[in-house]
Amino acid sequence: MQDIKNVTIAWVSTSATVFSAVELKTALAVLSALVLPVIFFAIGKSVDVALQLYFKHRDETLERDACTTDAKAEADIWKRN
């Protein structure tokens, strides 16, 4: 639902561009005024999802490494005693 709202906002925000493209009366201008915002939205959303996946994986890796380090340190303490 959030994505639909964002796409709608992208289209509405380009209304001035659409009106000027209609005034030019070229199909290419109208098509680009309608399609480019959606393409930019899709690219931005893809980058957003990729970054979320990267940061999630990084956090899980750091957490796993921290637990492993803590376990090794605890084992070393038990060996010394």
Long-range contacts (C-beta under 8 A, 24 or more apart in sequence): 3-45, 6-41, 6-45, 7-38, 7-41, 10-37, 10-38, 10-40, 10-41, 11-37, 11-38, 13-37
